[in-house]
């Protein structure tokens, strides 16, 4: 019983010192990102995403490809795996 009480005390005392985090609003985050990247006219990047689809079986779904960006808000994601998938945006509409 003493061990359980001690463990509960340790767990609760750790949360007492936790500080509140001041999260930015989504609009503030977008503004900060635009400010940080305003000097970049374009970029190309390789990407890879792994998603656990079933934790017990440890099944993982993987996708990868290349992202192309232009400062006008144009973005293109070309997927190599699975091949043929494509996401495109002109800065206003996402296809």
C-alpha positions as a printed Julia matrix, in Angstrom:
95×3 Matrix{Float64}:
  0.0    0.0     0.0
  2.87   2.34    0.8
  4.4    1.67   -2.65
  1.14   2.54   -4.4
  0.71   5.72   -2.35
  4.3    6.72   -3.1
  3.83   6.12   -6.85
  0.62   8.17   -6.89
  2.42  10.97   -5.02
  5.3   10.94   -7.53
  2.95  11.0   -10.52
  0.82  13.81   -9.13
  3.72  15.93   -7.9
  5.21  15.93  -11.41
  2.09  17.53  -12.82
  2.08  20.27  -10.18
  5.19  21.84  -11.65
  3.84  21.77  -15.19
  3.49  25.17  -16.76
  0.72  26.29  -19.03
  1.77  26.63  -22.66
  0.61  29.62  -24.67
 -0.35  28.14  -28.03
 -0.57  30.38  -31.06
 -3.78  30.56  -33.04
 -3.79  28.93  -36.49
 -3.79  32.4   -38.09
 -0.68  33.35  -36.09
  1.07  30.13  -37.11
  0.32  30.78  -40.8
  1.58  34.36  -40.42
  4.82  33.16  -38.8
  5.39  30.54  -41.49
  4.8   33.07  -44.27
  7.21  35.51  -42.61
  9.89  32.86  -42.17
  9.69  31.63  -45.76
  8.99  34.92  -47.58
 12.51  34.99  -49.03
 12.14  31.54  -50.58
 10.79  31.62  -54.14
 10.67  27.84  -54.63
 11.91  24.55  -53.27
 11.91  20.83  -53.97
 11.9   18.22  -51.21
 11.71  14.44  -50.93
  9.19  13.17  -48.38
  8.37   9.89  -46.7
  5.37   9.15  -44.47
  4.83   5.98  -42.44
  1.5    5.28  -40.76
  0.78   2.43  -38.35
 -2.43   0.9   -39.67
 -2.7   -1.84  -37.04
 -0.67  -1.54  -33.85
 -1.07  -5.17  -32.77
  0.13  -6.55  -36.07
  2.57  -3.67  -36.42
  1.37  -3.13  -39.97
  2.84   0.0   -41.5
  1.67   1.86  -44.59
  4.43   3.79  -46.36
  4.21   6.53  -48.95
  6.99   8.63  -50.43
  7.58  11.08  -53.2
  8.66  14.58  -54.11
  7.14  17.95  -53.19
  7.56  21.01  -55.41
  6.67  24.48  -54.09
  6.54  27.97  -55.64
  6.07  31.14  -53.58
  2.79  31.94  -55.33
  1.27  29.09  -53.29
  1.58  26.5   -56.01
  2.35  23.06  -54.59
  2.71  19.67  -56.27
  3.13  16.33  -54.47
  4.2   13.51  -56.78
  4.03  10.1   -55.11
  6.52   7.43  -56.18
  5.03   4.87  -53.76
  2.19   4.33  -54.44
  3.07   5.32  -57.98
  0.81   7.65  -59.89
 -0.82   9.54  -57.01
 -0.68  13.3   -57.4
 -1.81  16.25  -55.26
 -1.74  19.73  -56.84
 -2.69  23.2   -55.57
 -2.68  26.53  -57.35
 -2.73  28.38  -54.02
 -6.53  28.49  -53.92
 -7.79  25.03  -54.85
 -6.42  21.6   -53.94
 -6.83  18.76  -56.48
